[in-house]
Amino acid sequence: MKRISFLFQWAFLVLIAVSCKDSGSPSPDEVGSEEGYTTGKITNTDGSPMPGVKVVVDNTMFYASYSIGSSDENGNYKIQLPKVGTFMASAHIVKKYNGREYELDLHPDVYEEFSINGAVRNFQWKLTGQRPVEAQGYYGVTIEINKDLMSTIYDSENIEFTLVPVGNLIDGSKGKTLKMKHGKPHTSDYSKLVDIPLGRYIMTAYYNGEAGKMPITLRKHFSEDTYENELVIDFEPETMWGNNLAIISYSE
């Protein structure tokens, strides 16, 4: 009887030990840290894995020194680190959309340097949202607003712009109608509509002044087109004023 009791206690203790060990194990979808490597997972805007995404590990101690890897079919990546240095990891994708090719940065779950001991850095594609404070800016795209020389409207912060999506956004998701005003004077977002999900839009605008609400006409800023009540907005992947940008003018 004592022997049976001892065996029962021993089996119970083994079961507890195995259970405790399993509770700390990562799930198949999680990527654990590994000494001497940068590891992580790349996910889409909907949280699904993204294969074939390039990840760059920059050695911040040495100029133009970096290591490159890419995510596998499960969205996981693993990059061996040099023996000396401190490092920052980044990831980006290139997407074709409406005949244009866009390069887009992915959002890191941690934005800080790490050592040769290694680190886990996960990345997600975001259509909107604030970038890490140190990186500044937004993941969404920008429309710059300019006054026509003949326009008498100087308080353009009182113009409300409506953006109606045409087709799906760049990630294949369905967009939403946006009603926006640009930033206040003396702010970084003055004369800019910022953090817009990248897509194609039809834009209209109304000015809310002392005389009430009146429609505003629009055109592409550097064109000789006539001003229209509606304007199709496509974003330029690269310009001398910035990337993923549209520039428009308004008039009465």
C-alpha distance (Angstrom), angle and dihedral (degrees) to the residues before:
residue distance angle dihedral
M1 . . .
K2 3.82 . .
R3 3.83 89.6 .
I4 3.81 92.2 53.1
S5 3.80 90.5 48.9
F6 3.81 91.6 50.2
L7 3.83 92.4 49.9
F8 3.81 90.8 49.1
Q9 3.83 91.5 51.7
W10 3.80 92.0 47.0
A11 3.83 92.6 50.5
F12 3.81 90.5 48.2
L13 3.82 92.0 52.7
V14 3.82 91.6 48.6
L15 3.80 90.2 50.7
I16 3.83 91.0 52.1
A17 3.83 92.0 48.7
V18 3.82 92.5 50.3
S19 3.79 90.9 46.3
C20 3.82 92.3 51.4
K21 3.79 91.2 48.5
D22 3.81 93.2 50.5
S23 3.81 93.2 47.8
G24 3.80 90.5 65.0
S25 3.81 95.7 46.9
P26 3.81 118.4 107.8
S27 3.79 118.4 -114.0
P28 3.82 118.0 -111.5
D29 3.81 88.9 -100.1
E30 3.82 94.1 53.7
V31 3.79 124.5 86.5
G32 3.79 116.7 -143.9
S33 3.78 127.8 -151.1
E34 3.79 119.2 -96.1
E35 3.79 125.3 -167.5
G36 3.79 113.2 -107.6
Y37 3.81 94.2 15.0
T38 3.77 141.2 87.8
T39 3.79 109.7 -136.5
G40 3.78 134.6 174.2
K41 3.78 149.9 127.0
I42 3.81 130.3 -95.0
T43 3.81 118.2 -147.8
N44 3.78 136.3 -174.6
T45 3.81 126.8 -122.2
D46 3.82 88.1 -88.0
G47 3.82 93.6 48.4
S48 3.81 96.6 -103.7
P49 3.84 120.2 133.9
M50 3.81 118.0 -88.4
P51 3.82 115.8 -149.4
G52 3.80 124.7 -160.3
V53 3.81 96.8 28.1
K54 3.81 115.1 149.1
V55 3.81 116.2 -124.8
V56 3.80 120.0 -166.7
V57 3.81 122.8 -160.0
D58 3.79 108.3 -162.8
N59 3.81 119.6 -157.4
T60 3.82 101.6 -136.3
M61 3.82 92.8 -165.5
F62 3.81 95.2 60.6
Y63 3.80 128.3 47.0
A64 3.83 116.5 -113.2
S65 3.80 92.3 -1.8
Y66 3.78 116.1 135.7
S67 3.79 145.3 138.7
I68 3.81 125.0 -135.3
G69 3.78 133.1 -154.5
S70 3.79 138.3 155.0
S71 3.78 137.6 -137.5
D72 3.81 121.4 -98.6
E73 3.81 128.6 -133.8
N74 3.81 89.6 -73.9
G75 3.79 93.2 50.8
N76 3.82 92.7 -107.8
Y77 3.80 125.4 131.9
K78 3.81 136.8 -175.6
I79 3.81 125.1 -167.6
Q80 3.81 124.8 -176.8
L81 3.79 114.7 -131.3
P82 3.81 127.3 -136.2
K83 3.79 116.9 -107.2
V84 3.81 93.6 -110.4
G85 3.78 132.1 43.6
T86 3.77 148.1 45.9
F87 3.77 119.4 -92.5
M88 3.80 148.3 -150.2
A89 3.81 122.0 -163.7
S90 3.79 125.8 -149.5
A91 3.81 136.3 171.9
H92 3.78 133.7 -162.3
I93 3.79 140.2 172.0
V94 3.80 134.8 -149.1
K95 3.82 115.4 -139.3
K96 3.79 131.3 -177.3
Y97 3.79 115.2 -140.6
N98 3.82 129.9 167.8
G99 3.80 92.4 -15.7
R100 3.80 95.5 -48.7
E101 3.81 130.9 101.1
Y102 3.80 117.8 -135.9
E103 3.80 129.1 -166.6
L104 3.80 110.8 -149.5
D105 3.80 130.8 -172.7
L106 3.80 118.2 -134.8
H107 3.79 123.7 -134.1
P108 3.85 117.4 -106.6
D109 3.79 119.4 -143.5
V110 3.84 87.6 -143.4
Y111 3.79 123.3 29.8
E112 3.79 107.1 -166.6
E113 3.78 142.0 94.7
F114 3.80 122.6 -87.5
S115 3.78 135.9 -165.6
I116 3.80 136.1 -120.6
N117 3.80 87.0 -83.6
G118 3.79 86.6 80.2
A119 3.80 135.4 -125.8
V120 3.79 144.9 -142.0
R121 3.80 114.8 -112.1
N122 3.80 118.4 177.1
F123 3.81 122.1 -168.8
Q124 3.80 133.5 -159.7
W125 3.79 132.2 -170.3
K126 3.80 109.0 -120.4
L127 3.79 125.3 -174.8
T128 3.80 92.6 -161.4
G129 3.78 140.8 10.7
Q130 3.77 141.3 88.2
R131 3.76 117.2 -59.5
P132 3.83 117.6 -131.5
V133 3.81 109.1 -66.0
E134 3.79 92.3 -112.0
A135 3.82 92.0 52.2
Q136 3.84 94.4 45.5
G137 3.78 127.9 -159.9
Y138 3.80 132.3 55.5
Y139 3.78 138.7 -69.6
G140 3.80 89.6 -130.3
V141 3.81 122.6 81.5
T142 3.81 128.7 -103.5
I143 3.81 138.4 -125.3
E144 3.81 116.0 -158.7
I145 3.81 115.7 -148.5
N146 3.83 122.4 -147.0
K147 3.82 131.7 -177.3
D148 3.78 118.3 -125.9
L149 3.82 111.7 -119.0
M150 3.80 91.1 -116.1
S151 3.80 96.4 46.0
T152 3.81 118.1 111.3
I153 3.81 93.3 -159.3
Y154 3.80 107.9 104.3
D155 3.82 99.5 158.7
S156 3.79 94.8 70.7
E157 3.80 89.9 162.2
N158 3.83 84.2 80.6
I159 3.80 92.5 61.1
E160 3.80 113.8 101.1
F161 3.80 114.6 -151.3
T162 3.80 123.0 -157.9
L163 3.81 119.7 -155.7
V164 3.81 117.5 -165.9
P165 3.83 113.5 -170.7
V166 3.81 118.6 -122.9
G167 3.79 108.3 -150.1
N168 3.80 123.2 -30.3
L169 3.79 126.4 -29.7
I170 3.80 121.6 -105.1
D171 3.82 92.8 -85.9
G172 3.82 91.9 52.4
S173 3.80 94.8 -105.5
K174 3.80 125.1 127.5
G175 3.79 114.3 -98.5
K176 3.80 129.2 -139.8
T177 3.79 132.1 -130.6
L178 3.82 109.1 -98.0
K179 3.80 127.9 -154.4
M180 3.79 110.8 -164.6
K181 3.80 145.4 166.9
H182 3.76 124.2 -162.6
G183 3.80 124.0 -113.2
K184 3.77 126.0 -74.1
P185 3.84 121.2 -93.5
H186 3.82 115.3 -79.4
T187 3.82 92.7 25.4
S188 3.81 128.1 110.3
D189 3.82 90.2 -114.1
Y190 3.81 95.7 52.7
S191 3.83 111.1 134.4
K192 3.82 90.0 6.3
L193 3.79 133.9 104.5
V194 3.78 101.9 -151.4
D195 3.80 141.7 -168.8
I196 3.81 96.6 25.6
P197 3.83 117.6 163.7
L198 3.80 106.3 -109.5
G199 3.79 110.1 -102.6
R200 3.79 142.7 105.3
Y201 3.81 115.6 -76.6
I202 3.79 142.3 -177.5
M203 3.82 107.7 -133.5
T204 3.80 128.5 -155.0
A205 3.81 128.3 169.8
Y206 3.81 142.2 -159.7
Y207 3.78 129.8 -166.2
N208 3.80 117.5 -139.3
G209 3.82 104.0 -155.2
E210 3.80 138.0 147.7
A211 3.80 90.7 -78.5
G212 3.80 91.1 54.4
K213 3.79 132.9 -108.8
M214 3.81 117.6 -18.1
P215 3.83 131.7 172.5
I216 3.79 119.4 -108.1
T217 3.80 125.3 -147.7
L218 3.80 122.5 -135.0
R219 3.79 143.2 -162.8
K220 3.81 140.1 166.2
H221 3.80 106.5 -79.1
F222 3.79 101.2 -125.3
S223 3.80 97.0 38.3
E224 3.81 131.8 96.3
D225 3.81 90.9 -137.2
T226 3.76 120.0 130.6
Y227 3.77 118.4 -103.6
E228 3.80 113.4 -95.8
N229 3.80 136.6 -169.7
E230 3.82 89.4 -121.7
L231 3.78 129.9 38.1
V232 3.80 129.1 -170.2
I233 3.80 108.6 -133.0
D234 3.81 120.8 -149.4
F235 3.79 120.1 168.8
E236 3.79 121.7 -128.4
P237 3.82 113.1 -130.9
E238 3.81 92.5 -146.4
T239 3.81 133.7 17.0
M240 3.80 135.0 153.9
W241 3.83 87.8 -105.8
G242 3.79 96.6 50.7
N243 3.79 144.7 -57.9
N244 3.80 130.3 -77.3
L245 3.78 90.4 17.6
A246 3.83 139.8 144.5
I247 3.81 121.6 -162.9
I248 3.80 121.0 -160.4
S249 3.81 139.5 171.6
Y250 3.80 129.6 -143.3
S251 3.78 134.8 -153.0
E252 3.81 138.7 167.2
